[in-house]
Amino acid sequence: PGHLKGIISPACTGFGPGSYHRDVRLVQGPHQCSGRVEVQQGVTWGTVCDADFDLHDAEVVCQQLDCGIAVEVLGGAAFGKGDSSQVWREEIQCVGNESQFYLCPKSLSKTQNCSHGNDVGLVCSGYTDSRLLGGPDSCSGTVELQYLSEWGTVCDAFWDMRAASVLCRQLQCGSALAVPGQAWFGEGRGHIWADVFECQGNETHLSQCAVSSWSRAACSHGRDAGLLCDVRLSGESDCEGHLEVYYQLAWSRVLMDSWSFKEASVVCRQLGCGSAVKLYSSSLSGTPGNDVCLTGYQCSGNESHLVNCSDPHRLNCSSSPQAFIVCSSEYIISIRLVGDAGGCAGRLEVLHQGSWGTVCGDSWDLKDAQVVCRQLQCGTALSDPVPTFFGPGTGPIWLDEVDCEGNETSLWDCPSAPWGQNDCLHKEDVGIVCSGVKILHLKKKESKKNLL
């Protein structure tokens, strides 16, 4: 939880529901949704110490000011030192869901020395909502963003595929297919936002992208940016469900007849959801809005986008099975090494159906271990020492007969026995030591030397 310090004042040293006047503001920033945090107590404004202020506190401030989502907390008087002599000293611990700053619970912790050189600053997104208008559905159209309470379009000169991919994901519309400019879906009205979103492409919300200073380049509604999203998984989360593709101005499901893990891997990669874990057949009839399905996709499995695979063709869905995909998702922890070496050595455990379980050592070799170390970004697998000291696990033994080639990027790309099917005991649980942990290797060598 976050912490704030109460204003040092002869009349009042704290704030709460009983105080007679309360407010919060951001000052000396480039716009009204970023700047130095100042809180009002009575008629006195004071700054906030950066020592304990975190994103929980920031979320409340941004929400109270109708400034969207908290993006960044900056210490060290990033927006200049406060003008007054007042600095909050009473600690406040916001949960993050309070509607007003003064509703955050107070803490009785000791206060810390703090000067205006420690005044905290805050950057809120300012953008509170987004939508696509003028297209055939809610997943295509002219990009419109709400800044504070006003809607406006985005200039096509400052909009790219990485920002588009983030917005498609934010709108639960899959991934971006194209970013047509020149008001392709029609000209918007009102403001034209000139912010440049510097996204990496794997963010889940535009507010997580860095935003450069507002551009002064001339732009008209004739250059409004558009967006087409084309692939999504319709299910309980963004990374699992029935595969739906936006093709020829309509969303269609994909038949299972020619679908394999190669194609599924491309979809998961395109959606930023990691690797394909499971591929199911579903007999659901019909698709969103029509009875036309797609078939004929053929991928090598290495493509970054489904559009790089062979073109599909359309046919009636009838009662043919349709593809249902489960991705590992890079946003969900689904594999771990349980030990005491910073996550790069230990007993191998995988997450399935909400439960952690172990992996049986039958047929397990160095190639399998190499894939796990690579997936965990822990370097390469060590053949010496052979890990036999991590102990047996508990719960289910999820995987057996794993057979990796050694060049896969994820354990989910390797063939194995079906989930939960094995004839193993926990004394056979797999343990791994990756090169990311040097100390275990050195200790083993030292112990060998002592035995001589």
Secondary structure, 3 states (H helix, E strand, C coil): CCCCCCECCCCCCCCCCCCCCEEEEEECCCCCCEEEEEEEECCEEEECECCCCCHHHHHHHHHHCCCCCEEEEECCCCCCCCCCCCEECCCECCCCCCCCHHHCCECCCCCCCCCHHHECEEEECCEEEEEEEECCCCCEEEEEEEECCEEEEEEHHHCCHHHHHHHHHHCCCCEEEECCCCCCCCCCCCEEECCEEECCCCCCCHHHCEEECCCCCCCCHHHECEEEEEEEEEEEECCEEEEEEECCCCEEEEECCCCCHHHHHHHHHHCCCCCEEEEEEECCCCECCECEEEECCCCCCCCCCHHHCCCCEEEECCCCCEEEEEECCCCCCCEEEECCCCCCEEEEEEEECCEEEEEECCCCCHHHHHHHHHHCCCCCECCCCCCCCCCCCCCCEEECCCCCCCCCCCHHHCCCCCCCCCCCCHHHECEEEECCCHHHHHHHHHHHHHHC
